[in-house]
């Protein structure tokens, strides 16, 4: 397989990548046949997965604009993935000129792409770090340069926590990040769940097994389990709901049933 110039030499392009699979679902071009093959296997069980990912991105755009309207000017996007159209910095800086954005990812491909996209943008940057190590995130030079932790921050954990196993203490990591942020900060979150998927749990588990096979286990949590991530936050209306129901800009009843396969919510600290 020929290695494109945009792929770091250290990356094994024969192994599927969660970031590149997500890019494929969204119609992007930064993926390989190995990624598309894994995506198609998952879609054999859940054919509407692209609709789920599109609903996730649509929620992200609405939530970032909402945060900007509420006076947030700093955005920390952890597990940001490969840049696609409508990136957080594009949305945030359109809503709040001069908004500061830092992307965090541990996937070298995602980081390399973000660096290319952000070249020349003095108010947005990307760092290599892992959600499971919050102190490394907070101590990164990029966060130190662009994020003032004494002022409110929008913390984005969008479609990332379901890739963190309970053994790695995702609740502890989210709490540690919350404690580092100033009052008035927001948590913007989405999470996969068996609840709301328009196929049986047994069939959906086939898609989950695809991720397990590529050594990126997908942890499906219940609504109550997802709600625990918001401890210490006051939920913004309408609370923790299926993604199309969070402050929709179009009629939710027109959405594909697979768009409801996951929860979304925004919380704010007092």
C-alpha positions in Angstrom: 0.0 0.0 0.0 1.4 3.4 -1.0 1.9 5.8 1.9 0.3 9.2 1.2 2.4 12.3 2.2 -0.1 13.2 4.9 0.6 10.1 7.0 3.4 10.1 9.5 6.1 7.5 8.9 5.5 6.0 12.3 1.9 5.0 11.5 1.1 1.4 10.5 -1.4 2.0 7.7 -2.3 -1.7 7.6 -4.1 -1.4 10.9 -7.6 0.3 11.0 -7.8 3.6 12.9 -10.9 4.8 14.8 -10.2 8.3 13.6 -10.0 7.3 10.0 -13.1 5.1 10.3 -15.0 8.1 11.7 -13.7 10.2 8.8 -15.0 7.6 6.4 -18.5 7.7 8.0 -18.5 11.5 7.6 -17.6 11.2 3.9 -14.0 12.3 4.4 -11.1 11.3 2.2 -8.4 10.7 4.9 -9.0 6.9 5.2 -7.7 3.7 3.7 -9.3 0.5 2.4 -8.5 -1.2 5.7 -10.5 1.5 7.5 -13.4 1.3 5.0 -13.4 -2.5 5.4 -13.8 -2.2 9.1 -16.5 0.4 8.7 -18.4 -1.7 6.3 -18.3 -4.7 8.7 -19.8 -2.5 11.4 -22.4 -1.2 9.0 -23.4 -4.8 8.2 -24.9 -4.8 11.7 -25.8 -1.1 12.0 -26.3 0.3 8.5 -27.2 3.7 9.8 -23.8 4.4 11.5 -23.0 7.3 9.1 -26.3 8.9 10.2 -25.3 8.5 13.8 -21.9 10.2 13.2 -23.6 13.0 11.2 -26.0 13.6 14.1 -23.0 13.7 16.5 -21.3 16.4 14.4 -24.5 18.4 14.1 -24.9 18.4 17.9 -21.3 19.5 18.2 -21.9 22.5 16.0 -25.0 23.5 17.9 -23.4 23.1 21.3 -20.3 25.1 20.3 -22.4 28.0 19.0 -24.5 27.8 22.2 -21.3 28.1 24.3 -20.2 31.1 22.3 -23.6 32.8 22.8 -23.2 32.1 26.6 -19.9 34.0 26.7 -17.4 31.1 26.4 -14.4 32.1 24.4 -12.1 29.1 25.2 -12.6 25.6 23.8 -10.7 22.4 24.8 -11.6 19.6 22.4 -10.3 16.2 23.7 -10.4 13.3 21.3 -10.8 15.7 18.4 -10.0 13.2 15.6 -9.2 14.1 12.0 -10.3 17.6 11.0 -13.4 17.7 8.9 -15.6 20.5 7.5 -17.1 22.5 10.4 -14.2 22.1 12.8 -14.6 23.4 16.4 -12.3 26.3 15.7 -14.2 27.3 12.5 -17.5 27.3 14.4 -16.2 28.9 17.6 -14.3 31.6 15.8 -17.2 32.4 13.6 -19.4 32.8 16.7 -16.8 34.5 18.8 -14.0 36.2 16.8 -10.7 35.5 18.5 -11.9 32.4 20.4 -9.1 30.2 21.5 -9.3 26.5 20.7 -7.0 23.6 21.6 -7.5 20.2 20.1 -6.2 17.1 21.9 -5.7 13.7 20.4 -3.4 10.7 20.9 -3.7 9.6 17.3 -0.6 10.9 15.3 -2.6 11.0 12.1 -5.3 13.2 13.7 -2.6 15.5 15.2 -0.6 15.8 11.9 -3.8 16.7 10.0 -4.8 19.3 12.7 -1.3 20.9 12.5 -1.7 21.3 8.7 -5.2 22.7 9.0 -4.2 25.1 11.8 -1.1 26.5 10.1 -1.1 30.2 10.4 -4.0 30.3 13.0 -2.5 31.9 16.1 -5.6 31.3 18.3 -5.9 27.5 17.7 -3.5 24.7 18.2 -3.3 20.9 18.7 -1.4 18.8 21.3 -0.7 15.1 21.5 -2.1 13.8 24.8 -4.5 11.2 26.2 -7.8 11.8 28.0 -6.7 9.1 30.5 -3.9 11.4 31.7 -5.6 14.8 32.4 -2.5 16.3 34.0 -0.5 15.8 30.7 -3.3 17.7 28.9 -3.4 20.6 31.3 0.4 20.9 31.4 0.8 20.8 27.6 2.5 24.0 26.2 -0.5 24.4 23.8 -3.0 24.6 26.6 -0.7 26.8 28.6 -0.4 29.2 25.6 -4.0 29.5 24.6 -6.2 28.4 27.6 -6.6 30.6 30.7 -7.8 28.1 33.3 -8.9 31.1 35.5 -11.6 31.8 33.0 -14.5 29.6 31.8 -13.7 26.9 29.3 -15.9 24.7 27.1 -14.6 21.2 27.6 -15.6 19.0 24.6 -15.7 15.2 25.1 -17.6 14.3 22.0 -17.7 10.6 20.9 -14.6 9.9 23.0 -15.6 8.5 26.4 -17.1 5.4 24.9 -13.5 4.4 23.9 -12.3 4.6 27.5 -12.8 1.4 29.5 -14.0 1.4 33.1 -10.6 0.0 34.1 -9.1 3.3 33.0 -11.4 5.3 35.2 -13.1 7.7 32.8 -15.2 9.2 35.5 -12.1 10.1 37.5 -10.5 11.7 34.4 -13.6 13.8 33.7 -13.8 14.9 37.4 -10.1 15.8 37.4 -10.6 18.0 34.4 -13.7 19.6 35.9 -11.7 20.5 39.1 -9.1 22.3 37.0 -11.6 24.5 35.2 -13.0 27.9 36.4 -16.6 28.3 37.5 -18.9 28.9 34.6 -17.1 26.3 32.5 -19.1 23.9 30.3 -18.9 20.2 29.5 -20.1 19.3 26.0 -20.5 15.5 25.7 -21.8 12.7 23.5 -21.7 9.0 24.2 -22.8 5.8 22.4 -25.5 3.6 24.0 -27.5 0.5 23.1 -30.5 2.6 24.2 -32.1 4.2 21.2 -30.5 2.1 18.5 -33.2 1.0 16.0 -31.9 -2.6 15.9 -31.7 -5.3 18.7 -28.9 -5.1 21.2 -27.7 -8.4 19.9 -27.4 -7.1 16.4 -25.8 -3.9 17.6 -23.3 -5.9 19.5 -22.0 -7.2 16.2 -20.8 -3.7 15.4 -19.3 -3.3 18.8 -17.3 -6.5 18.2 -15.8 -5.0 15.1 -14.2 -2.3 17.2 -13.1 -4.9 19.7 -11.4 -6.8 16.9 -9.4 -3.7 15.9 -8.3 -3.3 19.6 -10.4 -0.2 20.2 -13.2 -1.5 22.4 -16.5 0.5 22.2 -18.0 0.7 25.6 -21.8 1.2 25.4 -23.1 2.9 28.5 -26.7 3.4 29.7 -28.2 6.9 30.1 -27.7 6.7 33.9 -24.0 5.8 33.4 -23.5 8.6 30.9 -25.3 11.1 33.3 -22.6 10.3 35.9 -20.0 12.2 33.8 -22.0 15.4 34.6 -21.5 15.2 38.3 -20.6 18.6 39.5 -22.3 20.3 36.6 -25.8 21.8 36.3 -27.4 20.4 33.2 -28.4 22.9 30.5 -31.9 22.4 29.1 -33.1 20.0 27.7 -30.7 17.8 29.7 -29.2 14.5 28.6 -31.1 13.5 25.5 -30.7 11.6 22.2 -28.5 13.8 20.0 -31.2 15.2 17.6 -33.3 16.4 20.6 -30.7 18.7 22.0 -31.9 22.2 20.9 -32.7 21.1 17.4 -32.6 23.5 14.4 -34.8 21.2 12.3 -37.7 18.9 13.0 -36.3 15.9 14.9 -39.0 13.7 13.5 -37.4 14.1 10.1 -34.2 12.5 11.3 -33.0 9.0 10.4 -33.7 6.6 13.3 -30.0 5.9 13.7 -29.4 9.6 14.5 -31.0 8.8 17.9 -28.3 6.1 18.7 -26.4 8.0 21.4 -26.8 10.6 24.1 -25.8 14.3 24.1 -25.8 16.9 26.8 -24.2 20.1 28.1 -23.5 21.0 31.7 -22.2 24.1 33.4 -20.4 24.6 36.6 -21.8 27.1 39.1 
